[in-house]
Amino acid sequence: MPLPANLVMGSAFVALGVTLLAGFLYVAVWSKALAPSDNWFLLAVQNDRYYCLLVPLTVPVIIVAVYLHWLSMKMFKHA
């Protein structure tokens, strides 16, 4: 019995999301706690400060975007 296409695509999106979340957590949190590496790429990731600040700074932007979306839906509904 073959799996439905929706189930396969949904599982692929969930797997991709989990992989991206794990990668981001490594870059933002775990790499800072590890000892300095000899690999140039891992050392660059450990010394990077951009992604540590990216998520905390996007939270206020997301709050404003959600509010504006809610406001626009209220205006559309009552217009």
mmCIF file of the N, C-alpha and C atoms, coordinates in Angstrom:
data_MODEL
# 
_entry.id   MODEL 
# 
loop_
_atom_site.group_PDB 
_atom_site.id 
_atom_site.type_symbol 
_atom_site.label_atom_id 
_atom_site.label_alt_id 
_atom_site.label_comp_id 
_atom_site.label_asym_id 
_atom_site.label_entity_id 
_atom_site.label_seq_id 
_atom_site.pdbx_PDB_ins_code 
_atom_site.Cartn_x 
_atom_site.Cartn_y 
_atom_site.Cartn_z 
_atom_site.occupancy 
_atom_site.B_iso_or_equiv 
_atom_site.pdbx_formal_charge 
_atom_site.auth_seq_id 
_atom_site.auth_comp_id 
_atom_site.auth_asym_id 
_atom_site.auth_atom_id 
_atom_site.pdbx_PDB_model_num 
ATOM 1   N N  . MET A 1 1  ? 0.848   -1.175 0.000  1.00 0.00 ? 1  MET A N  1 
ATOM 2   C CA . MET A 1 1  ? 0.000   0.000  0.000  1.00 0.00 ? 1  MET A CA 1 
ATOM 3   C C  . MET A 1 1  ? 0.899   1.245  0.000  1.00 0.00 ? 1  MET A C  1 
ATOM 4   N N  . PRO A 1 2  ? 0.889   2.038  -1.060 1.00 0.00 ? 2  PRO A N  1 
ATOM 5   C CA . PRO A 1 2  ? 1.747   3.229  -1.123 1.00 0.00 ? 2  PRO A CA 1 
ATOM 6   C C  . PRO A 1 2  ? 1.236   4.329  -0.193 1.00 0.00 ? 2  PRO A C  1 
ATOM 7   N N  . LEU A 1 3  ? 2.172   5.141  0.259  1.00 0.00 ? 3  LEU A N  1 
ATOM 8   C CA . LEU A 1 3  ? 1.820   6.264  1.124  1.00 0.00 ? 3  LEU A CA 1 
ATOM 9   C C  . LEU A 1 3  ? 1.253   7.411  0.297  1.00 0.00 ? 3  LEU A C  1 
ATOM 10  N N  . PRO A 1 4  ? 0.297   8.143  0.845  1.00 0.00 ? 4  PRO A N  1 
ATOM 11  C CA . PRO A 1 4  ? -0.223  9.303  0.115  1.00 0.00 ? 4  PRO A CA 1 
ATOM 12  C C  . PRO A 1 4  ? 0.856   10.376 -0.038 1.00 0.00 ? 4  PRO A C  1 
ATOM 13  N N  . ALA A 1 5  ? 0.751   11.133 -1.092 1.00 0.00 ? 5  ALA A N  1 
ATOM 14  C CA . ALA A 1 5  ? 1.755   12.166 -1.381 1.00 0.00 ? 5  ALA A CA 1 
ATOM 15  C C  . ALA A 1 5  ? 1.789   13.233 -0.292 1.00 0.00 ? 5  ALA A C  1 
ATOM 16  N N  . ASN A 1 6  ? 0.633   13.548 0.287  1.00 0.00 ? 6  ASN A N  1 
ATOM 17  C CA . ASN A 1 6  ? 0.593   14.558 1.346  1.00 0.00 ? 6  ASN A CA 1 
ATOM 18  C C  . ASN A 1 6  ? 1.387   14.119 2.565  1.00 0.00 ? 6  ASN A C  1 
ATOM 19  N N  . LEU A 1 7  ? 1.313   12.848 2.912  1.00 0.00 ? 7  LEU A N  1 
ATOM 20  C CA . LEU A 1 7  ? 2.041   12.330 4.062  1.00 0.00 ? 7  LEU A CA 1 
ATOM 21  C C  . LEU A 1 7  ? 3.545   12.365 3.813  1.00 0.00 ? 7  LEU A C  1 
ATOM 22  N N  . VAL A 1 8  ? 3.944   12.021 2.614  1.00 0.00 ? 8  VAL A N  1 
ATOM 23  C CA . VAL A 1 8  ? 5.373   12.035 2.275  1.00 0.00 ? 8  VAL A CA 1 
ATOM 24  C C  . VAL A 1 8  ? 5.910   13.464 2.282  1.00 0.00 ? 8  VAL A C  1 
ATOM 25  N N  . MET A 1 9  ? 5.188   14.389 1.658  1.00 0.00 ? 9  MET A N  1 
ATOM 26  C CA . MET A 1 9  ? 5.627   15.785 1.636  1.00 0.00 ? 9  MET A CA 1 
ATOM 27  C C  . MET A 1 9  ? 5.626   16.395 3.031  1.00 0.00 ? 9  MET A C  1 
ATOM 28  N N  . GLY A 1 10 ? 4.617   16.087 3.822  1.00 0.00 ? 10 GLY A N  1 
ATOM 29  C CA . GLY A 1 10 ? 4.564   16.598 5.191  1.00 0.00 ? 10 GLY A CA 1 
ATOM 30  C C  . GLY A 1 10 ? 5.721   16.081 6.024  1.00 0.00 ? 10 GLY A C  1 
ATOM 31  N N  . SER A 1 11 ? 6.027   14.807 5.885  1.00 0.00 ? 11 SER A N  1 
ATOM 32  C CA . SER A 1 11 ? 7.154   14.231 6.616  1.00 0.00 ? 11 SER A CA 1 
ATOM 33  C C  . SER A 1 11 ? 8.471   14.845 6.166  1.00 0.00 ? 11 SER A C  1 
ATOM 34  N N  . ALA A 1 12 ? 8.599   15.121 4.879  1.00 0.00 ? 12 ALA A N  1 
ATOM 35  C CA . ALA A 1 12 ? 9.824   15.742 4.368  1.00 0.00 ? 12 ALA A CA 1 
ATOM 36  C C  . ALA A 1 12 ? 9.981   17.155 4.926  1.00 0.00 ? 12 ALA A C  1 
ATOM 37  N N  . PHE A 1 13 ? 8.896   17.917 4.994  1.00 0.00 ? 13 PHE A N  1 
ATOM 38  C CA . PHE A 1 13 ? 8.959   19.270 5.543  1.00 0.00 ? 13 PHE A CA 1 
ATOM 39  C C  . PHE A 1 13 ? 9.287   19.260 7.034  1.00 0.00 ? 13 PHE A C  1 
ATOM 40  N N  . VAL A 1 14 ? 8.709   18.318 7.771  1.00 0.00 ? 14 VAL A N  1 
ATOM 41  C CA . VAL A 1 14 ? 9.017   18.209 9.199  1.00 0.00 ? 14 VAL A CA 1 
ATOM 42  C C  . VAL A 1 14 ? 10.479  17.835 9.392  1.00 0.00 ? 14 VAL A C  1 
ATOM 43  N N  . ALA A 1 15 ? 10.983  16.892 8.608  1.00 0.00 ? 15 ALA A N  1 
ATOM 44  C CA . ALA A 1 15 ? 12.390  16.494 8.710  1.00 0.00 ? 15 ALA A CA 1 
ATOM 45  C C  . ALA A 1 15 ? 13.313  17.652 8.358  1.00 0.00 ? 15 ALA A C  1 
ATOM 46  N N  . LEU A 1 16 ? 12.971  18.418 7.332  1.00 0.00 ? 16 LEU A N  1 
ATOM 47  C CA . LEU A 1 16 ? 13.775  19.575 6.962  1.00 0.00 ? 16 LEU A CA 1 
ATOM 48  C C  . LEU A 1 16 ? 13.762  20.631 8.070  1.00 0.00 ? 16 LEU A C  1 
ATOM 49  N N  . GLY A 1 17 ? 12.603  20.856 8.662  1.00 0.00 ? 17 GLY A N  1 
ATOM 50  C CA . GLY A 1 17 ? 12.498  21.825 9.756  1.00 0.00 ? 17 GLY A CA 1 
ATOM 51  C C  . GLY A 1 17 ? 13.315  21.413 10.972 1.00 0.00 ? 17 GLY A C  1 
ATOM 52  N N  . VAL A 1 18 ? 13.278  20.139 11.319 1.00 0.00 ? 18 VAL A N  1 
ATOM 53  C CA . VAL A 1 18 ? 14.065  19.648 12.449 1.00 0.00 ? 18 VAL A CA 1 
ATOM 54  C C  . VAL A 1 18 ? 15.555  19.761 12.162 1.00 0.00 ? 18 VAL A C  1 
ATOM 55  N N  . THR A 1 19 ? 15.953  19.457 10.936 1.00 0.00 ? 19 THR A N  1 
ATOM 56  C CA . THR A 1 19 ? 17.362  19.566 10.555 1.00 0.00 ? 19 THR A CA 1 
ATOM 57  C C  . THR A 1 19 ? 17.838  21.017 10.608 1.00 0.00 ? 19 THR A C  1 
ATOM 58  N N  . LEU A 1 20 ? 17.047  21.938 10.088 1.00 0.00 ? 20 LEU A N  1 
ATOM 59  C CA . LEU A 1 20 ? 17.417  23.351 10.127 1.00 0.00 ? 20 LEU A CA 1 
ATOM 60  C C  . LEU A 1 20 ? 17.453  23.878 11.561 1.00 0.00 ? 20 LEU A C  1 
ATOM 61  N N  . LEU A 1 21 ? 16.522  23.429 12.402 1.00 0.00 ? 21 LEU A N  1 
ATOM 62  C CA . LEU A 1 21 ? 16.525  23.843 13.803 1.00 0.00 ? 21 LEU A CA 1 
ATOM 63  C C  . LEU A 1 21 ? 17.773  23.342 14.516 1.00 0.00 ? 21 LEU A C  1 
ATOM 64  N N  . ALA A 1 22 ? 18.140  22.091 14.279 1.00 0.00 ? 22 ALA A N  1 
ATOM 65  C CA . ALA A 1 22 ? 19.348  21.542 14.897 1.00 0.00 ? 22 ALA A CA 1 
ATOM 66  C C  . ALA A 1 22 ? 20.589  22.285 14.417 1.00 0.00 ? 22 ALA A C  1 
ATOM 67  N N  . GLY A 1 23 ? 20.643  22.607 13.135 1.00 0.00 ? 23 GLY A N  1 
ATOM 68  C CA . GLY A 1 23 ? 21.781  23.362 12.613 1.00 0.00 ? 23 GLY A CA 1 
ATOM 69  C C  . GLY A 1 23 ? 21.868  24.753 13.209 1.00 0.00 ? 23 GLY A C  1 
ATOM 70  N N  . PHE A 1 24 ? 20.731  25.430 13.327 1.00 0.00 ? 24 PHE A N  1 
ATOM 71  C CA . PHE A 1 24 ? 20.738  26.758 13.920 1.00 0.00 ? 24 PHE A CA 1 
ATOM 72  C C  . PHE A 1 24 ? 21.144  26.704 15.384 1.00 0.00 ? 24 PHE A C  1 
ATOM 73  N N  . LEU A 1 25 ? 20.618  25.724 16.135 1.00 0.00 ? 25 LEU A N  1 
ATOM 74  C CA . LEU A 1 25 ? 20.988  25.616 17.544 1.00 0.00 ? 25 LEU A CA 1 
ATOM 75  C C  . LEU A 1 25 ? 22.471  25.329 17.713 1.00 0.00 ? 25 LEU A C  1 
ATOM 76  N N  . TYR A 1 26 ? 23.036  24.548 16.799 1.00 0.00 ? 26 TYR A N  1 
ATOM 77  C CA . TYR A 1 26 ? 24.483  24.312 16.868 1.00 0.00 ? 26 TYR A CA 1 
ATOM 78  C C  . TYR A 1 26 ? 25.243  25.613 16.641 1.00 0.00 ? 26 TYR A C  1 
ATOM 79  N N  . VAL A 1 27 ? 24.842  26.375 15.624 1.00 0.00 ? 27 VAL A N  1 
ATOM 80  C CA . VAL A 1 27 ? 25.554  27.615 15.302 1.00 0.00 ? 27 VAL A CA 1 
ATOM 81  C C  . VAL A 1 27 ? 25.376  28.647 16.413 1.00 0.00 ? 27 VAL A C  1 
ATOM 82  N N  . ALA A 1 28 ? 24.161  28.766 16.944 1.00 0.00 ? 28 ALA A N  1 
ATOM 83  C CA . ALA A 1 28 ? 23.876  29.836 17.897 1.00 0.00 ? 28 ALA A CA 1 
ATOM 84  C C  . ALA A 1 28 ? 24.263  29.505 19.328 1.00 0.00 ? 28 ALA A C  1 
ATOM 85  N N  . VAL A 1 29 ? 24.186  28.228 19.716 1.00 0.00 ? 29 VAL A N  1 
ATOM 86  C CA . VAL A 1 29 ? 24.365  27.897 21.131 1.00 0.00 ? 29 VAL A CA 1 
ATOM 87  C C  . VAL A 1 29 ? 25.500  26.907 21.355 1.00 0.00 ? 29 VAL A C  1 
ATOM 88  N N  . TRP A 1 30 ? 25.388  25.739 20.761 1.00 0.00 ? 30 TRP A N  1 
ATOM 89  C CA . TRP A 1 30 ? 26.311  24.647 21.099 1.00 0.00 ? 30 TRP A CA 1 
ATOM 90  C C  . TRP A 1 30 ? 27.746  24.932 20.688 1.00 0.00 ? 30 TRP A C  1 
ATOM 91  N N  . SER A 1 31 ? 27.952  25.577 19.562 1.00 0.00 ? 31 SER A N  1 
ATOM 92  C CA . SER A 1 31 ? 29.324  25.815 19.104 1.00 0.00 ? 31 SER A CA 1 
ATOM 93  C C  . SER A 1 31 ? 30.074  26.758 20.040 1.00 0.00 ? 31 SER A C  1 
ATOM 94  N N  . LYS A 1 32 ? 29.345  27.626 20.738 1.00 0.00 ? 32 LYS A N  1 
ATOM 95  C CA . LYS A 1 32 ? 30.004  28.551 21.662 1.00 0.00 ? 32 LYS A CA 1 
ATOM 96  C C  . LYS A 1 32 ? 30.501  27.826 22.912 1.00 0.00 ? 32 LYS A C  1 
ATOM 97  N N  . ALA A 1 33 ? 29.875  26.714 23.267 1.00 0.00 ? 33 ALA A N  1 
ATOM 98  C CA . ALA A 1 33 ? 30.240  25.977 24.473 1.00 0.00 ? 33 ALA A CA 1 
ATOM 99  C C  . ALA A 1 33 ? 31.371  24.979 24.222 1.00 0.00 ? 33 ALA A C  1 
ATOM 100 N N  . LEU A 1 34 ? 31.668  24.681 22.973 1.00 0.00 ? 34 LEU A N  1 
ATOM 101 C CA . LEU A 1 34 ? 32.709  23.712 22.657 1.00 0.00 ? 34 LEU A CA 1 
ATOM 102 C C  . LEU A 1 34 ? 34.087  24.354 22.704 1.00 0.00 ? 34 LEU A C  1 
ATOM 103 N N  . ALA A 1 35 ? 35.098  23.514 22.825 1.00 0.00 ? 35 ALA A N  1 
ATOM 104 C CA . ALA A 1 35 ? 36.477  24.000 22.785 1.00 0.00 ? 35 ALA A CA 1 
ATOM 105 C C  . ALA A 1 35 ? 36.793  24.491 21.366 1.00 0.00 ? 35 ALA A C  1 
ATOM 106 N N  . PRO A 1 36 ? 37.723  25.433 21.224 1.00 0.00 ? 36 PRO A N  1 
ATOM 107 C CA . PRO A 1 36 ? 38.088  25.912 19.885 1.00 0.00 ? 36 PRO A CA 1 
ATOM 108 C C  . PRO A 1 36 ? 38.572  24.769 18.996 1.00 0.00 ? 36 PRO A C  1 
ATOM 109 N N  . SER A 1 37 ? 38.142  24.813 17.764 1.00 0.00 ? 37 SER A N  1 
ATOM 110 C CA . SER A 1 37 ? 38.449  23.739 16.820 1.00 0.00 ? 37 SER A CA 1 
ATOM 111 C C  . SER A 1 37 ? 39.632  24.123 15.934 1.00 0.00 ? 37 SER A C  1 
ATOM 112 N N  . ASP A 1 38 ? 40.286  23.103 15.364 1.00 0.00 ? 38 ASP A N  1 
ATOM 113 C CA . ASP A 1 38 ? 41.363  23.335 14.408 1.00 0.00 ? 38 ASP A CA 1 
ATOM 114 C C  . ASP A 1 38 ? 40.827  23.537 12.992 1.00 0.00 ? 38 ASP A C  1 
ATOM 115 N N  . ASN A 1 39 ? 39.579  23.130 12.760 1.00 0.00 ? 39 ASN A N  1 
ATOM 116 C CA . ASN A 1 39 ? 38.958  23.281 11.453 1.00 0.00 ? 39 ASN A CA 1 
ATOM 117 C C  . ASN A 1 39 ? 38.586  24.751 11.249 1.00 0.00 ? 39 ASN A C  1 
ATOM 118 N N  . TRP A 1 40 ? 38.956  25.313 10.092 1.00 0.00 ? 40 TRP A N  1 
ATOM 119 C CA . TRP A 1 40 ? 38.718  26.737 9.843  1.00 0.00 ? 40 TRP A CA 1 
ATOM 120 C C  . TRP A 1 40 ? 37.236  27.068 9.784  1.00 0.00 ? 40 TRP A C  1 
ATOM 121 N N  . PHE A 1 41 ? 36.416  26.154 9.245  1.00 0.00 ? 41 PHE A N  1 
ATOM 122 C CA . PHE A 1 41 ? 34.983  26.415 9.133  1.00 0.00 ? 41 PHE A CA 1 
ATOM 123 C C  . PHE A 1 41 ? 34.323  26.408 10.508 1.00 0.00 ? 41 PHE A C  1 
ATOM 124 N N  . LEU A 1 42 ? 34.632  25.405 11.325 1.00 0.00 ? 42 LEU A N  1 
ATOM 125 C CA . LEU A 1 42 ? 34.049  25.336 12.663 1.00 0.00 ? 42 LEU A CA 1 
ATOM 126 C C  . LEU A 1 42 ? 34.532  26.486 13.541 1.00 0.00 ? 42 LEU A C  1 
ATOM 127 N N  . LEU A 1 43 ? 35.770  26.908 13.346 1.00 0.00 ? 43 LEU A N  1 
ATOM 128 C CA . LEU A 1 43 ? 36.289  28.044 14.097 1.00 0.00 ? 43 LEU A CA 1 
ATOM 129 C C  . LEU A 1 43 ? 35.558  29.332 13.702 1.00 0.00 ? 43 LEU A C  1 
ATOM 130 N N  . ALA A 1 44 ? 35.259  29.487 12.425 1.00 0.00 ? 44 ALA A N  1 
ATOM 131 C CA . ALA A 1 44 ? 34.493  30.653 11.974 1.00 0.00 ? 44 ALA A CA 1 
ATOM 132 C C  . ALA A 1 44 ? 33.080  30.635 12.542 1.00 0.00 ? 44 ALA A C  1 
ATOM 133 N N  . VAL A 1 45 ? 32.469  29.457 12.620 1.00 0.00 ? 45 VAL A N  1 
ATOM 134 C CA . VAL A 1 45 ? 31.129  29.339 13.198 1.00 0.00 ? 45 VAL A CA 1 
ATOM 135 C C  . VAL A 1 45 ? 31.171  29.677 14.685 1.00 0.00 ? 45 VAL A C  1 
ATOM 136 N N  . GLN A 1 46 ? 32.202  29.224 15.385 1.00 0.00 ? 46 GLN A N  1 
ATOM 137 C CA . GLN A 1 46 ? 32.309  29.506 16.813 1.00 0.00 ? 46 GLN A CA 1 
ATOM 138 C C  . GLN A 1 46 ? 32.526  30.988 17.085 1.00 0.00 ? 46 GLN A C  1 
ATOM 139 N N  . ASN A 1 47 ? 33.225  31.686 16.232 1.00 0.00 ? 47 ASN A N  1 
ATOM 140 C CA . ASN A 1 47 ? 33.521  33.098 16.446 1.00 0.00 ? 47 ASN A CA 1 
ATOM 141 C C  . ASN A 1 47 ? 32.454  34.030 15.883 1.00 0.00 ? 47 ASN A C  1 
ATOM 142 N N  . ASP A 1 48 ? 31.445  33.487 15.230 1.00 0.00 ? 48 ASP A N  1 
ATOM 143 C CA . ASP A 1 48 ? 30.411  34.305 14.619 1.00 0.00 ? 48 ASP A CA 1 
ATOM 144 C C  . ASP A 1 48 ? 29.460  34.836 15.678 1.00 0.00 ? 48 ASP A C  1 
ATOM 145 N N  . ARG A 1 49 ? 29.083  36.097 15.572 1.00 0.00 ? 49 ARG A N  1 
ATOM 146 C CA . ARG A 1 49 ? 28.147  36.707 16.515 1.00 0.00 ? 49 ARG A CA 1 
ATOM 147 C C  . ARG A 1 49 ? 26.830  37.104 15.840 1.00 0.00 ? 49 ARG A C  1 
ATOM 148 N N  . TYR A 1 50 ? 26.716  36.914 14.549 1.00 0.00 ? 50 TYR A N  1 
ATOM 149 C CA . TYR A 1 50 ? 25.528  37.352 13.822 1.00 0.00 ? 50 TYR A CA 1 
ATOM 150 C C  . TYR A 1 50 ? 24.295  36.541 14.215 1.00 0.00 ? 50 TYR A C  1 
ATOM 151 N N  . TYR A 1 51 ? 24.385  35.217 14.182 1.00 0.00 ? 51 TYR A N  1 
ATOM 152 C CA . TYR A 1 51 ? 23.226  34.379 14.431 1.00 0.00 ? 51 TYR A CA 1 
ATOM 153 C C  . TYR A 1 51 ? 22.815  34.358 15.892 1.00 0.00 ? 51 TYR A C  1 
ATOM 154 N N  . CYS A 1 52 ? 23.730  34.673 16.798 1.00 0.00 ? 52 CYS A N  1 
ATOM 155 C CA . CYS A 1 52 ? 23.362  34.767 18.213 1.00 0.00 ? 52 CYS A CA 1 
ATOM 156 C C  . CYS A 1 52 ? 22.420  35.941 18.453 1.00 0.00 ? 52 CYS A C  1 
ATOM 157 N N  . LEU A 1 53 ? 22.567  36.977 17.654 1.00 0.00 ? 53 LEU A N  1 
ATOM 158 C CA . LEU A 1 53 ? 21.744  38.172 17.817 1.00 0.00 ? 53 LEU A CA 1 
ATOM 159 C C  . LEU A 1 53 ? 20.552  38.208 16.872 1.00 0.00 ? 53 LEU A C  1 
ATOM 160 N N  . LEU A 1 54 ? 20.565  37.388 15.846 1.00 0.00 ? 54 LEU A N  1 
ATOM 161 C CA . LEU A 1 54 ? 19.515  37.439 14.832 1.00 0.00 ? 54 LEU A CA 1 
ATOM 162 C C  . LEU A 1 54 ? 18.150  37.076 15.395 1.00 0.00 ? 54 LEU A C  1 
ATOM 163 N N  . VAL A 1 55 ? 18.038  35.972 16.097 1.00 0.00 ? 55 VAL A N  1 
ATOM 164 C CA . VAL A 1 55 ? 16.740  35.511 16.587 1.00 0.00 ? 55 VAL A CA 1 
ATOM 165 C C  . VAL A 1 55 ? 16.176  36.441 17.665 1.00 0.00 ? 55 VAL A C  1 
ATOM 166 N N  . PRO A 1 56 ? 16.964  36.852 18.673 1.00 0.00 ? 56 PRO A N  1 
ATOM 167 C CA . PRO A 1 56 ? 16.377  37.779 19.651 1.00 0.00 ? 56 PRO A CA 1 
ATOM 168 C C  . PRO A 1 56 ? 15.913  39.099 19.026 1.00 0.00 ? 56 PRO A C  1 
ATOM 169 N N  . LEU A 1 57 ? 16.579  39.549 17.980 1.00 0.00 ? 57 LEU A N  1 
ATOM 170 C CA . LEU A 1 57 ? 16.174  40.804 17.358 1.00 0.00 ? 57 LEU A CA 1 
ATOM 171 C C  . LEU A 1 57 ? 14.991  40.641 16.410 1.00 0.00 ? 57 LEU A C  1 
ATOM 172 N N  . THR A 1 58 ? 14.716  39.433 15.951 1.00 0.00 ? 58 THR A N  1 
ATOM 173 C CA . THR A 1 58 ? 13.565  39.244 15.070 1.00 0.00 ? 58 THR A CA 1 
ATOM 174 C C  . THR A 1 58 ? 12.270  39.036 15.848 1.00 0.00 ? 58 THR A C  1 
ATOM 175 N N  . VAL A 1 59 ? 12.352  38.756 17.140 1.00 0.00 ? 59 VAL A N  1 
ATOM 176 C CA . VAL A 1 59 ? 11.136  38.558 17.929 1.00 0.00 ? 59 VAL A CA 1 
ATOM 177 C C  . VAL A 1 59 ? 10.262  39.819 17.934 1.00 0.00 ? 59 VAL A C  1 
ATOM 178 N N  . PRO A 1 60 ? 10.796  41.029 18.190 1.00 0.00 ? 60 PRO A N  1 
ATOM 179 C CA . PRO A 1 60 ? 9.923   42.211 18.119 1.00 0.00 ? 60 PRO A CA 1 
ATOM 180 C C  . PRO A 1 60 ? 9.334   42.435 16.728 1.00 0.00 ? 60 PRO A C  1 
ATOM 181 N N  . VAL A 1 61 ? 10.083  42.129 15.698 1.00 0.00 ? 61 VAL A N  1 
ATOM 182 C CA . VAL A 1 61 ? 9.573   42.287 14.335 1.00 0.00 ? 61 VAL A CA 1 
ATOM 183 C C  . VAL A 1 61 ? 8.421   41.323 14.082 1.00 0.00 ? 61 VAL A C  1 
ATOM 184 N N  . ILE A 1 62 ? 8.531   40.111 14.580 1.00 0.00 ? 62 ILE A N  1 
ATOM 185 C CA . ILE A 1 62 ? 7.453   39.129 14.426 1.00 0.00 ? 62 ILE A CA 1 
ATOM 186 C C  . ILE A 1 62 ? 6.208   39.582 15.184 1.00 0.00 ? 62 ILE A C  1 
ATOM 187 N N  . ILE A 1 63 ? 6.401   40.150 16.377 1.00 0.00 ? 63 ILE A N  1 
ATOM 188 C CA . ILE A 1 63 ? 5.253   40.628 17.150 1.00 0.00 ? 63 ILE A CA 1 
ATOM 189 C C  . ILE A 1 63 ? 4.527   41.742 16.400 1.00 0.00 ? 63 ILE A C  1 
ATOM 190 N N  . VAL A 1 64 ? 5.258   42.670 15.830 1.00 0.00 ? 64 VAL A N  1 
ATOM 191 C CA . VAL A 1 64 ? 4.640   43.752 15.054 1.00 0.00 ? 64 VAL A CA 1 
ATOM 192 C C  . VAL A 1 64 ? 3.946   43.185 13.816 1.00 0.00 ? 64 VAL A C  1 
ATOM 193 N N  . ALA A 1 65 ? 4.561   42.240 13.133 1.00 0.00 ? 65 ALA A N  1 
ATOM 194 C CA . ALA A 1 65 ? 3.948   41.656 11.941 1.00 0.00 ? 65 ALA A CA 1 
ATOM 195 C C  . ALA A 1 65 ? 2.652   40.918 12.288 1.00 0.00 ? 65 ALA A C  1 
ATOM 196 N N  . VAL A 1 66 ? 2.643   40.191 13.392 1.00 0.00 ? 66 VAL A N  1 
ATOM 197 C CA . VAL A 1 66 ? 1.420   39.481 13.804 1.00 0.00 ? 66 VAL A CA 1 
ATOM 198 C C  . VAL A 1 66 ? 0.326   40.479 14.155 1.00 0.00 ? 66 VAL A C  1 
ATOM 199 N N  . TYR A 1 67 ? 0.685   41.549 14.846 1.00 0.00 ? 67 TYR A N  1 
ATOM 200 C CA . TYR A 1 67 ? -0.311  42.570 15.184 1.00 0.00 ? 67 TYR A CA 1 
ATOM 201 C C  . TYR A 1 67 ? -0.890  43.214 13.920 1.00 0.00 ? 67 TYR A C  1 
ATOM 202 N N  . LEU A 1 68 ? -0.028  43.576 12.981 1.00 0.00 ? 68 LEU A N  1 
ATOM 203 C CA . LEU A 1 68 ? -0.515  44.191 11.747 1.00 0.00 ? 68 LEU A CA 1 
ATOM 204 C C  . LEU A 1 68 ? -1.382  43.229 10.939 1.00 0.00 ? 68 LEU A C  1 
ATOM 205 N N  . HIS A 1 69 ? -1.046  41.956 10.962 1.00 0.00 ? 69 HIS A N  1 
ATOM 206 C CA . HIS A 1 69 ? -1.866  40.967 10.268 1.00 0.00 ? 69 HIS A CA 1 
ATOM 207 C C  . HIS A 1 69 ? -3.241  40.866 10.927 1.00 0.00 ? 69 HIS A C  1 
ATOM 208 N N  . TRP A 1 70 ? -3.259  40.826 12.249 1.00 0.00 ? 70 TRP A N  1 
ATOM 209 C CA . TRP A 1 70 ? -4.523  40.774 12.973 1.00 0.00 ? 70 TRP A CA 1 
ATOM 210 C C  . TRP A 1 70 ? -5.353  42.029 12.691 1.00 0.00 ? 70 TRP A C  1 
ATOM 211 N N  . LEU A 1 71 ? -4.710  43.182 12.704 1.00 0.00 ? 71 LEU A N  1 
ATOM 212 C CA . LEU A 1 71 ? -5.413  44.436 12.453 1.00 0.00 ? 71 LEU A CA 1 
ATOM 213 C C  . LEU A 1 71 ? -5.993  44.479 11.038 1.00 0.00 ? 71 LEU A C  1 
ATOM 214 N N  . SER A 1 72 ? -5.229  44.029 10.072 1.00 0.00 ? 72 SER A N  1 
ATOM 215 C CA . SER A 1 72 ? -5.729  44.051 8.694  1.00 0.00 ? 72 SER A CA 1 
ATOM 216 C C  . SER A 1 72 ? -6.900  43.082 8.512  1.00 0.00 ? 72 SER A C  1 
ATOM 217 N N  . MET A 1 73 ? -6.841  41.936 9.195  1.00 0.00 ? 73 MET A N  1 
ATOM 218 C CA . MET A 1 73 ? -7.971  41.004 9.098  1.00 0.00 ? 73 MET A CA 1 
ATOM 219 C C  . MET A 1 73 ? -9.224  41.567 9.774  1.00 0.00 ? 73 MET A C  1 
ATOM 220 N N  . LYS A 1 74 ? -9.053  42.286 10.873 1.00 0.00 ? 74 LYS A N  1 
ATOM 221 C CA . LYS A 1 74 ? -10.200 42.918 11.531 1.00 0.00 ? 74 LYS A CA 1 
ATOM 222 C C  . LYS A 1 74 ? -10.816 43.972 10.623 1.00 0.00 ? 74 LYS A C  1 
ATOM 223 N N  . MET A 1 75 ? -9.972  44.790 9.987  1.00 0.00 ? 75 MET A N  1 
ATOM 224 C CA . MET A 1 75 ? -10.495 45.821 9.090  1.00 0.00 ? 75 MET A CA 1 
ATOM 225 C C  . MET A 1 75 ? -11.180 45.210 7.874  1.00 0.00 ? 75 MET A C  1 
ATOM 226 N N  . PHE A 1 76 ? -10.626 44.133 7.341  1.00 0.00 ? 76 PHE A N  1 
ATOM 227 C CA . PHE A 1 76 ? -11.231 43.465 6.187  1.00 0.00 ? 76 PHE A CA 1 
ATOM 228 C C  . PHE A 1 76 ? -12.566 42.851 6.579  1.00 0.00 ? 76 PHE A C  1 
ATOM 229 N N  . LYS A 1 77 ? -12.643 42.271 7.780  1.00 0.00 ? 77 LYS A N  1 
ATOM 230 C CA . LYS A 1 77 ? -13.855 41.596 8.213  1.00 0.00 ? 77 LYS A CA 1 
ATOM 231 C C  . LYS A 1 77 ? -14.990 42.604 8.449  1.00 0.00 ? 77 LYS A C  1 
ATOM 232 N N  . HIS A 1 78 ? -14.680 43.781 8.963  1.00 0.00 ? 78 HIS A N  1 
ATOM 233 C CA . HIS A 1 78 ? -15.706 44.758 9.302  1.00 0.00 ? 78 HIS A CA 1 
ATOM 234 C C  . HIS A 1 78 ? -15.888 45.843 8.245  1.00 0.00 ? 78 HIS A C  1 
ATOM 235 N N  . ALA A 1 79 ? -15.256 45.705 7.121  1.00 0.00 ? 79 ALA A N  1 
ATOM 236 C CA . ALA A 1 79 ? -15.382 46.730 6.081  1.00 0.00 ? 79 ALA A CA 1 
ATOM 237 C C  . ALA A 1 79 ? -16.643 46.518 5.255  1.00 0.00 ? 79 ALA A C  1 
# 
